[in-house]
Amino acid sequence: MDTSVSEQLASALLHHGWMLATAESCTGGMIAARCTDLAGSSQWFERGFITYANEAKHELLGVDNALLAEHGAVSEAVAQAMTLGALRHSQAQVSLAVTGVAGPTGGSPDKPVGTVWFAWALPSDTGPTLGAETAWVKTECKHFSGDRAAVREATTQHALATLLQWLQQR
């Protein structure tokens, strides 16, 4: 990833006085690693949750087991629950979550390899700047091509670049 995206993200979060928390499944901590590659990231990066297994999503982020059973881990509902759970279980004001099928196996006709759900949560324009109950949430599904490494890299880049876009609009 272009370091300038990480640097711009850092600058935008610092400008707003907000901290970031990440909730990652298919990227296994790559997003948090990109953030903490920058010196001084402790000023704007609060924590990262690596919740690869469904039980981890439930235990660490509070994702309801019924939601996982009904929609599956790779779904809009679970991505949204993950990002809101990251806010609830941290001191951050901004969060992002990713859950997907990086491959080379694990895909299905409904969710082929390369399918990734994203969710971002930012403080509401009208509410306080702290807490999942007042968060503005945006979700998106993307389909990336390539091998496991390519899917994970594309996911990491898209998650951070899109968060930067949302922050720049505030």
ABEGO torsion letter per residue (X at the ends): XBAAAAAAAAAAAAAAGBBBBBBBBAAGGAAAAAAAABBGAAAABABBBBBABAAAAAAAAGBBAAAAAAAEABBAAAAAAAAAAAAAABABABBBBBBBBAOABGBBAABBBGBBBBBBBBBBAABBABEAAABBBBBBBBBBBEBAAAAAAAAAAAAAAAAAAAAAAX
